[in-house]
């Protein structure tokens, strides 16, 4: 076999060409490492949130159609008898149920998912695999490494959950433009998925997961512990939320109507969170609904009723208090993690 047969046409005709320079990434050092370690989470969470945003936009345009129909023909035009308005109530109820079933109830668990799958493995995997020892041997300080490790998931949570919360709040405002079928702001599934709450809870869950992972140093155990802690915190805060803002009070005359004291007719704004209520007895005592099980006729003969409630105007102050508390706890947990990582030997 001749030499020419073993030689490629390029080398036979002249000197070998230099290979094209490798494409250099714009990310270097810790930024490149953070992207490599979090790219699966970025694509997964980003893709899921884009899909959710598409559903939210679909619901927005569906609700806008019902609002235009209601104000244009069914109410202001006095056309409740026209075919377009025949199924209006059913369509509105379908939109409300769709929003509750797809945008509120499932996403009540969103912070726990963030804490379990983004926060808990973040440092637990590093300790479990022993890569922390390798990091210690590098020229990068533990504080810089931890900052780069936390920055990517924190930015992902802020962008993705922030978009979800903004669009969900937009949907809640759409609901409130209807004169009926209005979406109350305070029920647990709604409150937890609009406004500042989803973002504050998700950042808190991320911090809890990182702290638990640094303490436990086992990935699966850290994920389970984080889920339990976040869900427990949500249930605890849900029971304490009523005290974040002072309640409003209302009293009203019943006009002699027996057992009509529930809700104080005409005194409580539509959509308000009714905290407690009951009749005002003949001697001026305020009884609760539970008291009336053994008071009997004394409640039925009441001529006045009382109630405590949170109107919709309390929604933003309540979320600010709750969000501030959660962000303060998150900062404290992150500070604890920094102290332990920078001061521990491993």
Residue pairs with C-beta under 8 A, 6 or more apart in sequence:
4 12
10 16
10 17
25 32
27 35
29 140
30 140
30 144
30 145
30 148
31 148
33 148
34 148
34 149
34 151
34 152
35 42
35 152
37 149
37 152
38 152
38 153
38 156
41 117
41 118
41 153
41 156
42 152
42 156
45 118
45 156
45 160
46 156
46 160
49 160
49 161
49 163
49 164
52 103
52 164
53 163
53 164
53 167
55 102
55 103
56 103
56 164
56 167
56 168
56 170
56 171
57 167
59 95
59 98
59 99
59 102
59 103
59 171
60 167
60 170
60 171
60 174
62 95
62 98
63 95
63 171
63 174
63 175
63 178
64 174
66 88
66 91
66 92
66 95
66 178
67 174
67 177
67 178
69 84
69 85
69 88
70 88
70 92
70 178
70 179
73 79
73 82
73 84
73 85
74 80
74 82
74 84
74 85
74 88
75 179
79 85
89 181
92 178
92 180
92 181
93 181
96 175
96 181
96 183
99 171
99 175
99 183
100 183
100 189
100 190
103 168
103 171
103 193
104 168
104 189
104 190
104 192
104 193
105 189
107 164
107 168
107 192
107 193
107 198
108 188
108 189
108 192
108 193
108 234
109 231
110 161
110 164
110 193
110 198
110 201
110 202
111 198
111 201
111 202
111 204
111 205
111 230
111 234
112 205
112 226
112 227
112 230
112 231
112 234
114 157
114 161
114 202
114 205
114 206
114 209
115 205
115 206
115 208
115 209
115 226
115 227
115 229
115 230
116 209
116 223
116 224
116 226
116 227
116 230
117 223
118 153
118 156
118 157
118 206
118 209
119 153
119 205
119 206
119 207
119 208
119 209
119 210
119 212
119 213
119 226
120 209
120 210
120 212
120 213
120 219
120 222
120 223
120 225
120 226
121 209
121 213
121 219
121 222
121 223
122 149
122 150
122 153
122 209
122 210
122 213
123 149
123 210
123 213
123 214
123 217
123 337
123 341
124 212
124 213
124 214
124 216
124 217
124 218
124 219
124 222
124 223
125 131
125 213
125 219
126 132
126 135
126 149
127 213
127 214
127 217
127 346
128 217
128 218
128 219
132 346
133 346
135 142
135 145
136 142
136 346
138 145
141 342
142 341
142 342
143 338
143 341
143 342
146 337
146 338
146 341
146 342
150 210
150 334
153 206
154 203
154 206
157 199
157 202
157 203
157 206
158 199
158 203
161 198
161 199
161 202
162 199
164 198
165 193
165 194
165 195
165 196
165 197
165 198
165 199
168 193
168 194
168 198
169 194
169 195
171 183
171 194
172 183
172 185
172 190
172 194
175 181
175 182
175 183
176 182
176 183
176 271
182 270
182 271
183 190
184 190
184 271
184 273
185 191
185 194
185 271
185 312
185 315
186 272
186 273
186 310
186 315
188 238
191 197
191 241
191 315
191 319
192 198
192 201
192 234
195 315
195 316
195 319
196 319
196 320
196 322
196 323
197 319
197 322
197 323
199 323
200 322
200 323
200 326
200 327
201 230
201 234
201 326
203 326
203 327
203 330
204 230
204 233
204 326
204 327
204 329
204 330
205 226
205 230
206 330
207 329
207 330
207 331
207 333
207 334
207 337
208 226
208 229
208 230
208 233
208 333
209 222
209 223
209 226
209 230
210 333
210 334
210 337
211 333
211 334
211 336
211 337
212 222
212 225
212 226
212 229
213 219
213 222
213 226
214 337
214 340
214 341
215 340
216 222
216 225
237 322
241 318
241 322
242 273
242 275
242 310
244 317
244 318
244 321
244 322
245 310
245 314
245 317
245 318
245 321
247 275
247 308
247 309
247 310
248 272
248 308
248 309
248 310
248 311
248 314
249 306
249 307
249 308
249 309
250 264
250 267
250 268
250 306
250 307
250 308
250 309
251 264
251 267
251 280
251 304
251 305
251 306
251 307
252 264
252 265
252 266
252 267
252 304
252 305
253 303
253 304
254 260
254 261
254 265
254 279
254 302
254 303
254 304
254 305
255 303
256 303
258 300
258 301
259 299
259 300
260 305
261 277
261 278
261 279
261 280
261 299
261 302
261 304
261 305
262 277
262 289
262 305
263 274
263 277
263 305
263 307
264 277
264 305
264 306
264 307
265 305
267 307
268 274
268 307
268 309
269 309
269 311
269 312
271 312
272 309
272 310
272 311
272 312
273 309
273 310
273 311
273 314
274 307
274 309
275 307
275 308
275 309
275 310
276 288
276 307
276 308
277 288
277 289
277 305
277 306
277 307
277 308
278 286
278 287
278 288
278 289
278 291
278 292
278 299
278 305
278 306
278 307
279 286
279 287
279 292
279 299
279 302
279 304
279 305
279 306
280 286
280 287
280 302
280 303
280 304
280 305
280 306
281 287
281 295
281 298
281 299
281 302
282 298
282 301
282 302
282 303
286 306
287 295
287 298
287 299
287 302
291 299
292 298
292 299
310 318
